[in-house]
Amino acid sequence: MEKRSDRLSVDDISERIRIEQLDILTRLMQVMALCGLNTLGFLYWVFSKTGLAMGWLLPLSIMPFVYAVVLYMGHAWRRIRRLDTKVADASASFVRYHTGLVLVLGILWAAVLVGLNAVADSDQRSVLYATTIGVISTAAVFLPISVAITFWTPVTVGGILMLAQSGRAIDVQIFGLLLGYAPLVLFTILFINRTLVRRVKHEARLQDQADVIGLLLRDFEANSSHWLWETDRELRLKNVSPRFADIAQTPAELLTNRSIFELLRVQTLLAGAAIPGPVIQQLQARSAFANIVVPVDVAGQPRWWSLTGRPTFDRLNNFVGFRGVGADVTEATQDARRTAYLASYDSLTGLANRVVFQRALEEACADAGQSRSAVLYLDLDGFKQVNDTLGHATGDALLFAVAQRIRNCVREGDVAARLGGDEFAILMQGASEQAASLLAQRVLEGISHPVFLEGHKVEVRVSVGIALSAPGVPPAALLDNADRALYQAKTGGRGTYRLFSRSPAHEQHEDRG
């Protein structure tokens, strides 16, 4: 199997070489035919007053028709290449046709040179010598070697026979020059063909490598969540892959030639987010970037893409565009956000958790010298009875309803948190005693309305303890002071609030609830 693969690879390269040679050959033979017809016309004019035997007039008369066939063959090959149908099958036949044509042309030119030399005067022989050199040189530009040699051999032999006809001293000297010049033409034929073969083989290997890489990339796209993207120098998308179109839920033809800025801007604006600055900066600066997460909107759904890209340049170091990899990282981003949310917020009520509240409390105590803050400690009255009689599911629903009412009572910038169980806390930054008392009363009134849960009417009452920050009072002490005030509120009749104070007057604080 390996030998068969190797043989097929060699056959494929040979076919590519043959097609490349035919492309060059047909173009050159078009030029050669026009030059040949021009040379024939010139010879007709030079020998128009010379008596020619019919035997030498016949080759001169046939050659225009042969050149016409050459022009037609070139047109036919270009048509096949343009239609791209059965090129491989036709290439072998066209090589045979051209080999036959150049053999006929070579023989005809040899006959013309020998025949005209027999009747030429000294001036006309000079024209024939120049024509001989031009005709022999034509073989140097023919491809492949078989075609070049087929033409070179008869015209070279014809030139030698022409010079050997008269036996003049000048003809012998020119014959010597021809013997030195003809091998140079032969060497040029071999060199040009060998160079072309090496180039085509190299291009074939590069193409094979590109095909393999393309297959690997397509397999990579088909079996992963990633896709490839590419732009031109104007940062317009090109070569949009099916995977990319599928992820964007947009047909590839609508994405092609679309500015990547436009794509991201439309998508991200729909998602309520701007294009991340680093993406714009790196694209505009033509710099590489990696794993930048972009929020997008796909078919009305929020998604997140991770983009990696690098600029590409041609051999002259001119910027030609970007190439990169994209990945849909929606699930990972949502998981990360969910994890971050759970690390900061209570999963049941959506309020801040104890960790966030403690952090805010520390900041408030640190600024107590410049701005006082208030801590309101809340505890539901009779919550255990609700849990015991109606079940924990109803108890959780009650906690959620209470949290929503607390959220409606606090100011923007206040921190409302669930500390655990049925205990809640509110941190008012920049608050006075009066402002804290008004908030406590608003909370009592907002929570005290009945809650209807699964057909049950649940009466809700809450007790509140208030403590104000002061320079030198640590967070733990401030929260403990609020807890003490809460205890006073509970022992004072529940459903009320108390303000913590070390003075006896405030210890006997009148019920304001």
Backbone torsions as a table, in degrees:
resi	resn	phi	psi	omega
1	MET	NA	-38.8	-179.9
2	GLU	-65.5	-40.1	179.7
3	LYS	-65.5	-37.9	179.4
4	ARG	-64.2	-40.5	178.8
5	SER	-63.5	-40.5	178.8
6	ASP	-63.9	-41.4	-178.2
7	ARG	-65.4	-42.3	178.2
8	LEU	-63.2	-35.6	179.2
9	SER	-65.8	-41.5	178.5
10	VAL	-65.4	-42.6	178.5
11	ASP	-61.8	-39.7	180.0
12	ASP	-64.3	-43.2	179.1
13	ILE	-65.4	-41.0	178.5
14	SER	-60.8	-39.1	178.9
15	GLU	-65.8	-41.8	178.5
16	ARG	-62.7	-41.5	178.8
17	ILE	-62.4	-43.3	-178.1
18	ARG	-63.8	-41.7	179.3
19	ILE	-66.0	-42.6	178.3
20	GLU	-62.2	-42.9	179.2
21	GLN	-62.8	-40.0	179.2
22	LEU	-66.2	-38.6	177.7
23	ASP	-58.3	-44.9	-179.6
24	ILE	-70.8	-44.5	-176.7
25	LEU	-60.3	-47.0	-176.9
26	THR	-64.4	-37.0	177.5
27	ARG	-65.9	-44.4	-179.3
28	LEU	-67.2	-37.5	-178.5
29	MET	-71.1	-25.5	173.3
30	GLN	-63.3	-44.9	178.2
31	VAL	-66.6	-43.2	179.9
32	MET	-60.4	-38.4	-179.6
33	ALA	-64.7	-42.9	179.1
34	LEU	-65.0	-42.5	177.2
35	CYS	-64.4	-40.1	179.6
36	GLY	-63.4	-43.0	178.0
37	LEU	-63.4	-39.0	177.6
38	ASN	-64.0	-41.4	178.8
39	THR	-64.6	-41.7	178.3
40	LEU	-61.4	-42.8	177.3
41	GLY	-60.9	-40.1	178.7
42	PHE	-64.5	-41.8	179.0
43	LEU	-65.5	-40.6	175.9
44	TYR	-56.1	-42.3	-178.0
45	TRP	-68.4	-41.8	-178.4
46	VAL	-66.0	-39.9	-175.0
47	PHE	-102.3	17.6	-176.6
48	SER	-63.3	-28.9	-178.6
49	LYS	-99.7	8.3	-179.2
50	THR	-102.2	134.1	178.8
51	GLY	-70.9	120.8	-178.8
52	LEU	-115.5	139.5	175.0
53	ALA	-73.6	154.0	-178.9
54	MET	-58.7	-31.1	-179.1
55	GLY	-61.8	-30.1	179.8
56	TRP	-96.5	-21.1	174.0
57	LEU	-71.9	-29.1	-177.9
58	LEU	-62.6	-48.7	177.2
59	PRO	-60.2	-39.2	178.8
60	LEU	-63.1	-33.8	-178.6
61	SER	-78.6	-31.2	-177.9
62	ILE	-75.5	-35.3	-171.5
63	MET	-58.5	-38.3	176.9
64	PRO	-59.1	-35.9	178.3
65	PHE	-68.4	-38.1	178.2
66	VAL	-65.0	-40.9	177.9
67	TYR	-65.4	-33.3	176.4
68	ALA	-63.4	-39.8	176.6
69	VAL	-63.7	-38.7	177.9
70	VAL	-59.6	-45.6	179.2
71	LEU	-62.6	-39.9	179.1
72	TYR	-66.0	-41.3	-179.2
73	MET	-63.0	-38.7	177.0
74	GLY	-62.8	-42.1	177.8
75	HIS	-63.6	-42.5	-179.1
76	ALA	-63.2	-41.0	179.9
77	TRP	-66.5	-41.9	178.7
78	ARG	-62.0	-36.1	179.3
79	ARG	-66.3	-42.1	178.3
80	ILE	-63.9	-41.4	179.8
81	ARG	-65.9	-36.1	-178.8
82	ARG	-70.1	-39.6	178.3
83	LEU	-78.4	-20.4	178.3
84	ASP	56.4	41.8	179.5
85	THR	-118.4	123.7	176.6
86	LYS	53.8	41.3	179.9
87	VAL	-64.5	-43.1	-177.5
88	ALA	-62.6	-42.9	-179.5
89	ASP	-67.5	-38.6	-176.2
90	ALA	-75.4	-26.5	-174.0
91	SER	-62.5	-42.8	-179.7
92	ALA	-63.1	-40.7	179.5
93	SER	-66.5	-40.7	-178.7
94	PHE	-66.7	-32.8	175.5
95	VAL	-63.5	-42.4	178.6
96	ARG	-64.7	-42.8	179.8
97	TYR	-60.7	-45.5	-178.0
98	HIS	-68.9	-34.0	176.7
99	THR	-61.8	-43.4	177.5
100	GLY	-64.9	-40.1	-179.1
101	LEU	-64.7	-46.0	-178.1
102	VAL	-70.2	-28.5	175.2
103	LEU	-65.1	-44.3	177.9
104	VAL	-62.8	-44.6	179.7
105	LEU	-63.6	-41.3	179.8
106	GLY	-62.0	-44.0	-179.9
107	ILE	-67.0	-41.5	-179.8
108	LEU	-64.3	-42.3	178.9
109	TRP	-65.5	-39.9	177.5
110	ALA	-61.0	-42.3	179.3
111	ALA	-65.9	-40.7	-179.7
112	VAL	-64.5	-44.0	-178.5
113	LEU	-64.2	-44.6	-179.9
114	VAL	-67.6	-43.4	-177.7
115	GLY	-65.9	-45.5	-179.1
116	LEU	-68.7	-33.0	179.8
117	ASN	-63.9	-29.2	-177.8
118	ALA	-67.9	-25.8	-177.1
119	VAL	-115.0	3.8	-174.1
120	ALA	-83.2	148.3	170.6
121	ASP	-87.8	-175.4	-174.7
122	SER	-62.8	-41.2	178.9
123	ASP	-66.8	-41.3	179.7
124	GLN	-66.5	-32.8	177.2
125	ARG	-64.7	-35.8	177.5
126	SER	-60.3	-40.1	176.8
127	VAL	-63.9	-41.0	-179.5
128	LEU	-67.3	-36.7	178.5
129	TYR	-63.0	-44.7	179.1
130	ALA	-64.5	-39.0	178.8
131	THR	-64.5	-40.3	179.2
132	THR	-59.2	-47.4	179.1
133	ILE	-60.2	-42.8	-179.4
134	GLY	-64.7	-42.0	-178.5
135	VAL	-67.2	-44.1	178.9
136	ILE	-62.1	-39.6	-178.9
137	SER	-65.3	-26.3	180.0
138	THR	-58.3	-33.3	-178.2
139	ALA	-62.0	-24.0	-176.1
140	ALA	-66.2	-20.9	-176.0
141	VAL	-105.1	8.6	-180.0
142	PHE	-88.7	145.5	175.9
143	LEU	-136.2	148.0	-6.6
144	PRO	-76.1	-171.0	-176.0
145	ILE	-58.9	-39.8	-177.6
146	SER	-59.8	-40.7	179.0
147	VAL	-68.7	-43.6	-178.5
148	ALA	-62.5	-47.1	-179.0
149	ILE	-65.2	-37.5	-179.7
150	THR	-61.1	-35.3	177.9
151	PHE	-83.6	-39.8	-175.4
152	TRP	-63.9	-38.7	-173.5
153	THR	-63.7	-54.6	-177.8
154	PRO	-66.8	-37.8	-178.3
155	VAL	-70.1	-33.5	177.1
156	THR	-68.2	-44.6	177.3
157	VAL	-61.7	-41.1	178.3
158	GLY	-62.2	-40.3	178.2
159	GLY	-64.2	-40.9	179.2
160	ILE	-64.3	-44.5	178.9
161	LEU	-63.5	-36.8	179.2
162	MET	-62.2	-43.7	-178.4
163	LEU	-72.8	-23.5	-178.1
164	ALA	-85.7	-5.1	-174.9
165	GLN	-67.1	-52.7	-170.0
166	SER	-86.4	-31.3	-178.6
167	GLY	76.3	14.3	178.1
168	ARG	-70.0	156.3	-178.3
169	ALA	-62.0	-39.4	-178.9
170	ILE	-66.3	-34.5	178.8
171	ASP	-67.7	-36.1	177.6
172	VAL	-64.6	-40.5	179.6
173	GLN	-65.3	-43.5	179.0
174	ILE	-66.5	-34.5	176.8
175	PHE	-59.7	-41.5	176.9
176	GLY	-62.4	-40.1	177.1
177	LEU	-64.2	-38.7	-179.9
178	LEU	-64.9	-39.2	178.4
179	LEU	-63.6	-29.0	177.1
180	GLY	-84.0	-27.7	-175.4
181	TYR	-86.0	-36.8	-177.2
182	ALA	-59.1	-43.8	176.9
183	PRO	-61.5	-31.6	177.9
184	LEU	-63.8	-41.4	177.5
185	VAL	-63.3	-41.3	178.7
186	LEU	-62.1	-44.3	178.6
187	PHE	-61.8	-41.4	179.2
188	THR	-62.1	-39.8	177.1
189	ILE	-58.6	-49.5	-178.0
190	LEU	-64.1	-42.1	-176.6
191	PHE	-65.8	-46.4	-178.4
192	ILE	-62.9	-44.0	180.0
193	ASN	-65.0	-41.7	-180.0
194	ARG	-65.2	-40.4	179.0
195	THR	-63.6	-42.8	179.1
196	LEU	-63.0	-43.0	-179.7
197	VAL	-60.8	-44.4	178.6
198	ARG	-61.6	-42.2	-179.3
199	ARG	-64.4	-44.3	-179.5
200	VAL	-65.1	-39.8	177.7
201	LYS	-62.1	-41.6	179.5
202	HIS	-64.3	-44.0	178.9
203	GLU	-64.9	-35.6	178.3
204	ALA	-64.3	-42.7	178.2
205	ARG	-63.6	-42.2	178.3
206	LEU	-62.6	-40.9	179.6
207	GLN	-65.6	-40.9	177.3
208	ASP	-61.9	-42.9	178.1
209	GLN	-63.0	-41.7	178.6
210	ALA	-64.1	-37.9	177.8
211	ASP	-64.3	-43.1	179.2
212	VAL	-63.6	-44.7	178.6
213	ILE	-61.8	-41.1	178.2
214	GLY	-61.4	-42.1	177.3
215	LEU	-62.3	-43.9	179.5
216	LEU	-62.6	-41.2	-179.6
217	LEU	-67.2	-40.1	178.2
218	ARG	-65.4	-38.9	176.3
219	ASP	-65.5	-38.6	178.0
220	PHE	-61.0	-44.4	179.7
221	GLU	-66.8	-38.8	-175.6
222	ALA	-70.1	-23.5	-173.4
223	ASN	-118.3	22.0	177.8
224	SER	-147.1	171.8	178.4
225	SER	-85.3	2.0	-178.3
226	HIS	-93.4	160.4	173.0
227	TRP	-144.4	164.0	-179.2
228	LEU	-101.2	145.1	174.8
229	TRP	-136.2	153.9	-174.6
230	GLU	-152.3	144.5	177.3
231	THR	-127.9	166.3	172.0
232	ASP	-92.2	-170.6	-176.6
233	ARG	-66.5	-21.9	177.8
234	GLU	-91.3	10.0	179.6
235	LEU	62.7	33.2	172.1
236	ARG	-96.0	137.8	-177.7
237	LEU	-64.6	140.8	175.6
238	LYS	-144.1	163.7	-179.5
239	ASN	49.4	47.8	-178.4
240	VAL	-66.3	122.8	-176.9
241	SER	-79.6	154.6	176.9
242	PRO	-57.6	-35.3	179.9
243	ARG	-64.0	-43.5	178.7
244	PHE	-62.3	-46.9	179.6
245	ALA	-60.9	-37.8	179.6
246	ASP	-67.2	-42.6	-179.9
247	ILE	-65.2	-41.9	-179.2
248	ALA	-78.8	-9.0	-177.8
249	GLN	52.4	41.6	178.7
250	THR	-137.6	133.5	179.5
251	PRO	-55.7	145.2	-177.2
252	ALA	-59.4	-35.6	-178.3
253	GLU	-68.0	-25.7	177.4
254	LEU	-81.7	-24.9	176.9
255	LEU	-82.5	-31.1	-178.3
256	THR	-62.6	136.2	-178.4
257	ASN	67.8	12.7	177.2
258	ARG	-93.2	134.9	-179.5
259	SER	-62.5	135.2	178.5
260	ILE	-64.8	-29.6	175.3
261	PHE	-64.1	-44.6	-179.7
262	GLU	-62.8	-43.2	-179.9
263	LEU	-60.2	-51.9	-177.4
264	LEU	-68.7	-38.1	-177.0
265	ARG	-65.4	-46.5	179.0
266	VAL	-61.7	-47.3	-177.9
267	GLN	-61.7	-48.9	-173.1
268	THR	-72.6	-32.2	177.1
269	LEU	-65.5	-37.4	176.2
270	LEU	-63.1	-32.0	179.5
271	ALA	-83.9	0.5	178.9
272	GLY	76.3	26.3	-179.9
273	ALA	-140.3	150.5	178.3
274	ALA	-88.3	161.9	175.5
275	ILE	-63.6	130.3	177.9
276	PRO	-54.0	133.6	-178.5
277	GLY	-50.9	-43.6	-179.1
278	PRO	-58.1	-34.4	179.8
279	VAL	-65.3	-47.8	179.5
280	ILE	-61.1	-46.7	-177.2
281	GLN	-61.6	-45.2	-176.3
282	GLN	-70.4	-37.9	177.9
283	LEU	-66.2	-45.4	-179.5
284	GLN	-68.4	-34.7	179.9
285	ALA	-84.6	-2.7	-178.9
286	ARG	56.8	46.8	-180.0
287	SER	-116.5	154.7	179.6
288	ALA	-73.8	149.7	174.8
289	PHE	-145.8	159.6	-174.1
290	ALA	-143.8	134.9	169.3
291	ASN	54.3	44.2	174.8
292	ILE	-91.0	123.1	-175.9
293	VAL	-87.6	126.7	-177.3
294	VAL	-118.5	124.8	174.6
295	PRO	-76.7	131.9	-178.6
296	VAL	-134.4	169.1	175.8
297	ASP	-119.5	122.3	-179.8
298	VAL	-122.0	112.3	179.5
299	ALA	55.0	39.1	176.6
300	GLY	82.5	1.8	-179.7
301	GLN	-110.8	135.2	177.8
302	PRO	-69.6	130.1	177.8
303	ARG	-134.0	166.6	176.0
304	TRP	-130.5	130.4	177.5
305	TRP	-112.5	140.5	171.9
306	SER	-103.6	122.2	-175.6
307	LEU	-113.9	135.2	173.0
308	THR	-129.2	133.7	-178.0
309	GLY	-151.9	158.5	175.6
310	ARG	-144.3	146.6	178.6
311	PRO	-74.7	151.9	176.4
312	THR	-121.6	148.5	-176.6
313	PHE	-133.9	152.9	177.2
314	ASP	-86.1	-173.8	-176.1
315	ARG	-65.8	-21.1	177.6
316	LEU	-94.3	12.1	178.0
317	ASN	66.3	27.5	174.0
318	ASN	-89.2	135.5	-179.7
319	PHE	-65.7	129.6	-178.8
320	VAL	-118.8	-4.7	177.6
321	GLY	141.5	-170.8	177.9
322	PHE	-115.7	148.6	169.4
323	ARG	-130.6	143.6	-178.1
324	GLY	-166.8	-175.5	-178.7
325	VAL	-125.7	138.7	175.3
326	GLY	-121.7	155.2	178.5
327	ALA	-145.4	140.8	174.4
328	ASP	-84.5	111.6	-176.0
329	VAL	-112.5	29.8	-176.5
330	THR	-59.4	-49.5	-177.2
331	GLU	-62.8	-43.6	-179.8
332	ALA	-65.0	-39.9	179.9
333	THR	-66.5	-42.9	178.7
334	GLN	-65.0	-39.4	177.0
335	ASP	-62.5	-42.3	179.8
336	ALA	-65.0	-41.7	178.6
337	ARG	-66.7	-38.1	178.4
338	ARG	-65.0	-40.8	177.9
339	THR	-64.2	-43.8	178.5
340	ALA	-64.3	-36.8	178.8
341	TYR	-65.1	-46.5	-178.9
342	LEU	-65.8	-25.5	178.3
343	ALA	-75.6	-15.5	-176.0
344	SER	-119.8	-19.3	-174.1
345	TYR	-128.4	152.6	177.6
346	ASP	-73.1	127.7	-174.4
347	SER	-68.2	-26.1	-177.9
348	LEU	-83.5	-47.0	-172.2
349	THR	-101.0	-20.5	-176.4
350	GLY	82.1	-0.3	175.7
351	LEU	-80.0	165.6	175.7
352	ALA	-60.0	149.0	178.5
353	ASN	-91.5	-176.8	-175.9
354	ARG	-62.4	-35.9	-178.0
355	VAL	-63.2	-48.2	-179.6
356	VAL	-64.9	-41.7	-179.6
357	PHE	-63.9	-41.1	-179.7
358	GLN	-63.4	-38.5	179.1
359	ARG	-65.4	-44.4	178.3
360	ALA	-65.3	-36.2	179.1
361	LEU	-65.0	-39.1	179.0
362	GLU	-64.4	-41.7	178.5
363	GLU	-64.7	-39.9	179.9
364	ALA	-65.2	-40.7	179.5
365	CYS	-67.9	-34.0	178.6
366	ALA	-66.7	-28.5	-179.5
367	ASP	-99.5	12.2	-174.8
368	ALA	-61.1	-27.4	-180.0
369	GLY	-69.0	-24.5	-177.6
370	GLN	-104.8	-33.3	-177.7
371	SER	-147.6	126.3	-179.8
372	ARG	-80.7	149.4	176.9
373	SER	-127.5	162.5	-179.9
374	ALA	-126.0	141.1	175.8
375	VAL	-112.6	124.9	175.1
376	LEU	-108.0	119.6	-179.2
377	TYR	-103.2	121.8	-175.1
378	LEU	-115.4	143.7	176.1
379	ASP	-143.5	130.6	-179.5
380	LEU	-73.3	139.9	177.7
381	ASP	-92.0	125.1	176.7
382	GLY	79.8	19.0	-177.9
383	PHE	-67.6	-35.0	-178.7
384	LYS	-62.9	-36.3	179.8
385	GLN	-65.7	-38.8	177.5
386	VAL	-62.7	-43.2	179.5
387	ASN	-62.9	-42.0	-175.2
388	ASP	-72.8	-34.7	-174.9
389	THR	-93.0	-37.0	-175.3
390	LEU	-106.3	-10.8	177.6
391	GLY	100.9	160.9	-176.2
392	HIS	-69.3	-30.2	179.2
393	ALA	-63.7	-41.5	177.0
394	THR	-67.6	-37.0	177.2
395	GLY	-62.3	-41.4	177.7
396	ASP	-64.9	-40.7	178.2
397	ALA	-62.8	-36.6	177.8
398	LEU	-65.9	-42.8	178.2
399	LEU	-60.8	-40.3	178.8
400	PHE	-64.2	-43.0	179.8
401	ALA	-64.4	-40.9	178.4
402	VAL	-63.4	-40.9	179.9
403	ALA	-61.3	-40.1	178.8
404	GLN	-64.4	-38.0	179.3
405	ARG	-69.8	-37.1	176.8
406	ILE	-64.1	-42.0	-179.4
407	ARG	-62.1	-33.5	179.4
408	ASN	-74.6	-16.9	-176.8
409	CYS	-92.4	-28.8	-172.1
410	VAL	-80.0	160.3	176.8
411	ARG	-82.0	163.8	172.4
412	GLU	-67.9	128.7	-177.1
413	GLY	102.2	-19.3	174.5
414	ASP	-73.8	153.3	179.5
415	VAL	-109.4	113.7	175.9
416	ALA	-104.3	131.3	-174.3
417	ALA	-140.2	153.8	168.7
418	ARG	-102.4	120.2	-176.7
419	LEU	-87.6	-18.0	-179.2
420	GLY	144.7	147.9	179.6
421	GLY	56.7	-127.6	178.1
422	ASP	-106.0	25.5	-179.8
423	GLU	-102.5	130.5	179.9
424	PHE	-126.3	163.5	177.7
425	ALA	-147.8	150.2	177.1
426	ILE	-129.6	131.6	175.2
427	LEU	-109.2	116.7	176.3
428	MET	-101.2	115.5	178.3
429	GLN	-90.4	139.0	-177.3
430	GLY	65.5	44.4	-175.3
431	ALA	-114.6	145.2	173.8
432	SER	-97.9	174.5	177.7
433	GLU	-61.3	-40.8	-179.0
434	GLN	-66.0	-44.1	179.9
435	ALA	-63.5	-39.0	178.2
436	ALA	-65.7	-38.9	179.7
437	SER	-66.8	-41.3	178.8
438	LEU	-63.5	-39.3	178.3
439	LEU	-65.7	-42.6	179.2
440	ALA	-59.9	-43.5	179.1
441	GLN	-64.8	-39.0	178.5
442	ARG	-64.5	-37.5	177.7
443	VAL	-66.3	-44.3	179.3
444	LEU	-59.2	-43.7	-179.4
445	GLU	-71.3	-37.7	-178.3
446	GLY	-69.2	-31.1	-176.0
447	ILE	-90.7	-23.6	-168.7
448	SER	-70.3	-11.5	179.4
449	HIS	-71.0	147.4	179.9
450	PRO	-62.3	152.6	177.0
451	VAL	-118.2	131.9	179.6
452	PHE	-100.3	113.8	-176.2
453	LEU	-126.6	113.6	177.4
454	GLU	51.5	45.8	177.3
455	GLY	83.4	0.2	-179.8
456	HIS	-108.3	137.6	174.5
457	LYS	-93.5	116.4	-174.9
458	VAL	-111.5	120.6	176.1
459	GLU	-79.9	133.3	-176.2
460	VAL	-120.0	129.5	173.0
461	ARG	-134.7	152.9	-177.5
462	VAL	-140.9	148.0	174.3
463	SER	-112.7	145.7	-174.2
464	VAL	-131.3	134.0	172.0
465	GLY	-115.7	138.7	-175.4
466	ILE	-121.0	137.4	173.6
467	ALA	-138.0	138.4	179.7
468	LEU	-103.2	141.9	179.7
469	SER	-72.3	157.4	177.6
470	ALA	-151.5	151.9	178.3
471	PRO	-55.6	133.6	178.4
472	GLY	88.7	-7.6	179.1
473	VAL	-89.8	117.0	-178.4
474	PRO	-74.0	164.0	-178.5
475	PRO	-57.6	-43.4	-178.7
476	ALA	-62.2	-40.4	179.9
477	ALA	-67.5	-39.8	179.9
478	LEU	-62.7	-44.3	178.8
479	LEU	-67.2	-35.8	177.7
480	ASP	-65.8	-36.8	177.3
481	ASN	-64.4	-41.5	177.6
482	ALA	-64.5	-35.4	178.5
483	ASP	-66.4	-39.6	177.3
484	ARG	-64.2	-42.1	177.8
485	ALA	-63.7	-36.3	176.3
486	LEU	-62.2	-41.2	178.7
487	TYR	-60.9	-41.1	178.7
488	GLN	-63.2	-38.9	179.5
489	ALA	-65.2	-39.4	179.9
490	LYS	-68.2	-42.8	179.8
491	THR	-74.7	-15.3	-179.9
492	GLY	-90.5	6.5	175.4
493	GLY	127.7	-4.6	-179.8
494	ARG	63.1	164.1	-179.9
495	GLY	63.2	28.5	-179.1
496	THR	-141.9	-175.2	176.9
497	TYR	-134.4	156.9	176.9
498	ARG	-135.6	148.0	177.4
499	LEU	-105.0	125.8	-178.3
500	PHE	-69.5	135.6	174.0
501	SER	-158.1	144.2	178.5
502	ARG	-82.3	-11.3	-177.6
503	SER	-78.1	144.5	-179.7
504	PRO	-58.6	-34.7	-178.6
505	ALA	-60.3	-41.8	179.9
506	HIS	-78.6	-20.5	175.0
507	GLU	-65.1	-31.2	179.3
508	GLN	-99.5	28.8	-175.4
509	HIS	-53.5	132.8	-179.1
510	GLU	-67.0	142.5	178.1
511	ASP	-64.2	118.8	179.2
512	ARG	-100.9	-0.2	179.9
513	GLY	-84.1	NA	NA
